Structures are given as structure tokens and as C-alpha cells.
Amino acid sequence: MQHGDSGARVIETSALLSLRGIAKNFGAVQALRHCDLDVPAGQVTALIGDNGAGKSTLIKTISGIWAPSAGHIYWNGKEVHVHTPRAATDLGIATVYQDLALCDNLDIVQNMYLGLEETRFGLLNEIKMELKTIQTLADLSVSTVKSVRQLVGSLSGGQRQAVAVARAVMRESQLVILDEPTAALGVSQTAQVLQLIRTLAERGIAVLVISHNLNDVFSVADRIAVMHLGTLVSHGPVSNYDTASAVELITTGESSRVPTSLSSTP
């Protein structure tokens, strides 16, 4: 580690987001233990692990919902303190949780701009918001939405996921975190969401996706990170893993199929 002129700690890494020694305690319960992770821009990093492994705690720490009990977070190589969701948003981190935080009684445009409405002469600039919504969906190759004035409550699961992701992208996020984005989706809707994830990466956006579906993980991820009992036990390029080694790591925290020297390969 180095010290810059401002006194801020700097880490040498090409990753957009780097975690070093992240721990989180809730009283006597240690939910995270010394987690190290690099999330590069323009790549999909899949975070996998069993229920209770610490995945949700880790992303909530990155998202500013919970401050870490120990460790350091680096953004573009510079140490940052992400102690509130607003701080994460200001950095360029957007998290799309399973509930998507969409309002079913509002249309797509209204959901995209909820809380950030564009105004002109004191009135809502409906035309500007509608055009920007159409353009954002087009940039993400979302073609299944018939009208941006559709109520979100009328959309399919895949379309709703697309709207939630598009809202994050429109707010110029550099890292999009997706919590189980294909859960409860059918085959065709899952394919649409996976393509959307690849499109984000192709646009240079870093994607951190939590998934229990290893088929989805191996079809979309560039990198894999495995958590076991609060510890990030392995991470590296997807080529270092196969389904068997991933299952071993998820269930036991180790695998003879993934040498330690490969588990943290950049």
C-alpha cells in the first residue's frame, strides 16, 4: 500500500472496487471474516455461496447499509468510506435487490425518475424523461417493452428486472450489484436478464451478481467469488472453476480442484 499526497491510503490494483480484510460483527456474531475481493470494470463477477454464507451481508456492506467492523474499501485504487447508501450512490454503486423497489402503480418512466424528476419552468418535463427512458432501454437492448408508459405492475418478471437495471444505469452507475436477478423467472425471461447482464459489462460497467443458479453463473460470469461461513474462500477467473469445484467450495469451503494459487488470480 502507498500513501498519496492527501494522506489517503491507495492500493495498487486495476479493479474498480477492491475489498481488503472486510469483517462485520453483529454483537457476538461474526457475519464476515477477513474478506478480500476485486471487482474489475467491464466484467461480471458472480458471488456464490450457500444460504447464510454472508453474501447479503457483503453486498450490504458494499452498498453502505452496514459499515464494516474492520477492513478497507478501495474505489479506483483509493480508499473510501461507504457508511451510508448515499455515499455508495455518489461513488457510482447501484444495488438492485430481489424486491426491485419498483412501484407497480406507476409507469416505467415514473419509476425510472422516482425521486429525481426532471422539471422545466416548475413543471415535470415529461417529454425529456420519456425520451431518456426510451434511449436507456434501447442502449441496453431491451426490446420486449411495448411502451414506456406501461404500468410496471403489468410487466413480466424479466421486464421488471430490466427496468430496475436501466434505472441504475441511467443514474450513471459504474458498479451494478444484482441480488438473485433470475430467481423465479422462466427460461426465456432468464435468458433476457443474462443478456442484459452481459450488455452491462460490454458497456464497461462492473457487475457483481449474487446467484444460486450455477448454470446462470457459468453462462454469464467472467469471474467467480465463493463465500463459506462468512469467509470469501476463493475468487478468480471463471476458467479456474467447474460446477464440481464450485459445489465443493460452497459446501466445504475448499476444493482439491481449485489450487490455492489460482483462487485469487487477477
C-alpha positions as CSV (number, residue, x, y, z in Angstrom):
1,M,0.0,0.0,0.0
2,Q,1.0,3.6,-0.6
3,H,0.1,6.9,0.8
4,G,-0.9,9.7,-1.5
5,D,-0.3,13.4,-1.0
6,S,-3.7,13.8,0.7
7,G,-2.9,11.1,3.2
8,A,-5.5,8.7,1.8
9,R,-4.4,5.1,1.6
10,V,-4.1,3.9,-2.0
11,I,-3.9,0.3,-3.3
12,E,-2.3,-0.8,-6.5
13,T,-5.0,-2.6,-8.4
14,S,-6.7,-2.4,-11.8
15,A,-10.0,-3.2,-10.1
16,L,-12.8,-0.7,-9.9
17,L,-13.8,-2.0,-6.4
18,S,-11.4,-3.7,-4.0
19,L,-12.1,-5.1,-0.6
20,R,-9.3,-5.9,1.8
21,G,-9.8,-7.6,5.2
22,I,-13.5,-6.7,5.4
23,A,-15.2,-8.0,8.6
24,K,-18.6,-7.4,10.0
25,N,-19.8,-8.3,13.5
26,F,-23.3,-8.1,14.9
27,G,-22.7,-8.2,18.6
28,A,-21.0,-11.6,19.3
29,V,-22.0,-12.9,15.8
30,Q,-19.2,-12.6,13.2
31,A,-21.0,-12.4,9.8
32,L,-18.0,-11.7,7.7
33,R,-14.3,-12.6,8.3
34,H,-11.4,-11.0,6.5
35,C,-12.9,-10.9,3.0
36,D,-10.7,-9.8,0.1
37,L,-12.3,-9.2,-3.3
38,D,-11.5,-7.4,-6.5
39,V,-14.3,-6.4,-8.9
40,P,-13.0,-5.1,-12.3
41,A,-14.9,-2.8,-14.6
42,G,-16.4,-4.3,-17.7
43,Q,-16.6,-7.8,-16.2
44,V,-19.3,-9.9,-14.5
45,T,-18.3,-11.2,-11.0
46,A,-20.6,-13.9,-9.6
47,L,-20.8,-14.1,-5.9
48,I,-21.9,-17.6,-4.9
49,G,-22.4,-19.4,-1.6
50,D,-24.9,-21.3,0.5
51,N,-27.7,-19.6,2.5
52,G,-26.1,-17.9,5.4
53,A,-22.7,-17.8,3.9
54,G,-22.5,-14.0,4.1
55,K,-23.3,-12.9,0.6
56,S,-26.1,-10.5,1.5
57,T,-24.0,-9.0,4.4
58,L,-21.2,-8.4,2.0
59,I,-23.2,-6.6,-0.6
60,K,-25.0,-4.6,2.1
61,T,-21.6,-3.5,3.3
62,I,-20.5,-2.5,-0.2
63,S,-23.9,-0.7,-0.6
64,G,-23.4,1.4,2.6
65,I,-26.3,-0.2,4.5
66,W,-23.9,-1.5,7.1
67,A,-20.4,-0.1,7.9
68,P,-17.7,-2.8,8.1
69,S,-16.4,-3.6,11.5
70,A,-12.9,-3.9,10.1
71,G,-11.1,-3.7,6.8
72,H,-10.7,-1.3,3.9
73,I,-12.7,-0.5,0.7
74,Y,-11.0,0.9,-2.3
75,W,-12.6,2.6,-5.3
76,N,-10.4,3.1,-8.4
77,G,-7.4,2.4,-6.1
78,K,-8.2,5.0,-3.5
79,E,-9.6,4.1,0.0
80,V,-13.1,5.3,0.6
81,H,-15.6,5.1,3.4
82,V,-19.0,3.8,2.4
83,H,-21.0,4.2,5.6
84,T,-24.4,5.2,4.0
85,P,-26.3,4.2,0.9
86,R,-26.0,7.8,-0.3
87,A,-22.2,7.5,-0.1
88,A,-22.4,4.4,-2.3
89,T,-24.7,6.0,-4.8
90,D,-22.4,9.1,-5.0
91,L,-19.4,6.8,-5.8
92,G,-21.4,5.1,-8.6
93,I,-22.6,1.9,-6.9
94,A,-26.2,0.8,-7.5
95,T,-27.8,-2.2,-5.9
96,V,-30.8,-3.9,-7.3
97,Y,-32.3,-6.1,-4.6
98,Q,-34.7,-9.0,-5.2
99,D,-37.8,-6.9,-4.5
100,L,-36.5,-4.4,-7.2
101,A,-38.0,-1.4,-5.3
102,L,-40.4,-0.6,-8.1
103,C,-43.9,0.9,-7.7
104,D,-46.5,-1.2,-9.5
105,N,-49.0,1.7,-9.8
106,L,-46.5,3.9,-11.7
107,D,-45.4,3.6,-15.3
108,I,-41.9,2.8,-16.5
109,V,-40.9,6.5,-16.9
110,Q,-42.2,7.4,-13.5
111,N,-40.3,4.5,-11.9
112,M,-37.1,5.5,-13.7
113,Y,-37.2,9.0,-12.4
114,L,-38.8,8.4,-9.0
115,G,-37.3,11.0,-6.7
116,L,-35.2,12.5,-9.5
117,E,-37.9,14.0,-11.7
118,E,-36.8,16.4,-14.4
119,T,-38.6,19.8,-14.4
120,R,-38.9,22.7,-16.7
121,F,-40.4,26.1,-15.6
122,G,-41.6,24.4,-12.5
123,L,-43.4,21.6,-14.3
124,L,-42.5,18.0,-15.0
125,N,-40.5,17.7,-18.2
126,E,-42.4,14.6,-19.4
127,I,-41.0,14.6,-22.9
128,K,-37.4,14.7,-21.8
129,M,-37.9,11.9,-19.2
130,E,-39.8,9.8,-21.7
131,L,-37.1,10.2,-24.4
132,K,-34.3,9.4,-22.0
133,T,-36.1,6.3,-20.7
134,I,-36.6,5.1,-24.3
135,Q,-32.9,5.7,-25.1
136,T,-31.6,4.0,-22.0
137,L,-33.7,0.9,-22.6
138,A,-32.6,0.9,-26.3
139,D,-28.9,1.2,-25.2
140,L,-29.4,-1.9,-23.0
141,S,-31.0,-3.8,-26.0
142,V,-34.3,-4.1,-24.0
143,S,-36.8,-4.7,-26.8
144,T,-39.6,-6.5,-25.1
145,V,-41.2,-3.4,-23.6
146,K,-44.0,-2.2,-25.8
147,S,-44.4,1.3,-24.2
148,V,-42.5,3.2,-21.5
149,R,-45.9,4.3,-20.3
150,Q,-46.9,0.8,-19.3
151,L,-47.6,0.4,-15.6
152,V,-44.8,-1.6,-14.0
153,G,-47.4,-3.9,-12.4
154,S,-48.3,-5.1,-15.9
155,L,-44.7,-6.2,-16.8
156,S,-43.2,-9.7,-16.7
157,G,-40.5,-10.6,-14.2
158,G,-37.8,-10.2,-16.8
159,Q,-39.1,-6.8,-17.9
160,R,-39.3,-5.6,-14.3
161,Q,-35.7,-6.6,-13.8
162,A,-34.7,-4.7,-16.9
163,V,-36.4,-1.6,-15.7
164,A,-34.7,-1.8,-12.3
165,V,-31.3,-2.2,-14.0
166,A,-32.0,0.5,-16.5
167,R,-32.8,2.9,-13.7
168,A,-29.4,2.1,-12.1
169,V,-27.6,2.7,-15.5
170,M,-29.4,5.9,-16.2
171,R,-28.0,7.3,-12.9
172,E,-24.5,6.7,-14.3
173,S,-23.6,3.8,-12.0
174,Q,-20.2,2.3,-12.6
175,L,-20.9,-0.8,-10.5
176,V,-24.3,-2.6,-10.6
177,I,-24.9,-5.2,-7.9
178,L,-27.7,-7.7,-8.7
179,D,-29.2,-9.8,-6.0
180,E,-30.6,-13.1,-7.5
181,P,-31.8,-11.4,-10.7
182,T,-33.1,-14.6,-12.3
183,A,-34.9,-16.0,-9.2
184,A,-38.4,-17.2,-10.1
185,L,-38.0,-16.4,-13.8
186,G,-38.9,-18.7,-16.7
187,V,-36.4,-19.9,-19.3
188,S,-36.9,-17.1,-21.8
189,Q,-37.0,-14.3,-19.2
190,T,-33.8,-15.7,-17.6
191,A,-32.1,-15.6,-21.0
192,Q,-33.2,-11.9,-21.4
193,V,-31.8,-11.0,-18.0
194,L,-28.5,-12.8,-18.6
195,Q,-28.1,-11.0,-21.9
196,L,-28.8,-7.7,-20.1
197,I,-26.0,-8.5,-17.6
198,R,-23.6,-9.2,-20.5
199,T,-24.7,-5.9,-22.1
200,L,-23.8,-4.0,-18.9
201,A,-20.3,-5.5,-18.9
202,E,-19.9,-4.7,-22.6
203,R,-20.7,-1.1,-21.8
204,G,-17.7,-1.1,-19.4
205,I,-19.9,-1.4,-16.2
206,A,-18.7,-3.7,-13.4
207,V,-21.4,-6.2,-12.4
208,L,-21.5,-8.1,-9.2
209,V,-24.3,-10.7,-9.3
210,I,-25.4,-13.0,-6.5
211,S,-26.9,-16.2,-7.8
212,H,-27.7,-19.7,-6.6
213,N,-28.0,-21.0,-10.1
214,L,-24.7,-22.3,-11.2
215,N,-25.8,-22.7,-14.8
216,D,-26.5,-19.0,-14.9
217,V,-23.2,-18.3,-13.2
218,F,-21.1,-20.2,-15.7
219,S,-23.0,-18.8,-18.7
220,V,-22.6,-15.2,-17.8
221,A,-19.7,-14.7,-15.3
222,D,-16.1,-13.6,-16.1
223,R,-15.0,-14.2,-12.5
224,I,-16.3,-16.2,-9.6
225,A,-16.1,-15.4,-5.9
226,V,-17.2,-18.1,-3.4
227,M,-18.3,-17.5,0.2
228,H,-18.4,-20.1,3.0
229,L,-19.4,-19.3,6.6
230,G,-18.7,-15.6,6.3
231,T,-15.3,-16.0,4.6
232,L,-14.6,-15.4,1.0
233,V,-12.7,-18.6,0.4
234,S,-11.9,-18.3,-3.3
235,H,-12.1,-15.9,-6.2
236,G,-10.6,-15.8,-9.7
237,P,-11.4,-16.1,-13.4
238,V,-14.3,-18.4,-14.2
239,S,-11.9,-20.7,-16.2
240,N,-10.4,-21.7,-12.8
241,Y,-13.7,-23.4,-11.8
242,D,-16.2,-26.0,-12.9
243,T,-19.5,-27.0,-11.4
244,A,-18.0,-29.7,-9.2
245,S,-15.3,-27.4,-7.7
246,A,-17.8,-24.6,-7.2
247,V,-20.1,-27.0,-5.3
248,E,-17.2,-28.2,-3.2
249,L,-16.2,-24.7,-2.3
250,I,-19.8,-23.7,-1.5
251,T,-20.4,-26.7,0.8
252,T,-17.0,-27.2,2.4
253,G,-15.0,-24.0,1.8
254,E,-12.2,-25.8,0.0
255,S,-11.7,-27.8,-3.2
256,S,-8.9,-30.0,-4.4
257,R,-9.9,-29.0,-7.9
258,V,-9.0,-25.3,-7.4
259,P,-5.4,-24.9,-6.2
260,T,-4.9,-22.0,-3.7
261,S,-2.6,-20.3,-6.1
262,L,-5.4,-20.0,-8.6
263,S,-8.1,-18.9,-6.2
264,S,-7.0,-15.2,-6.3
265,T,-5.6,-15.0,-9.7
266,P,-6.2,-11.4,-11.1
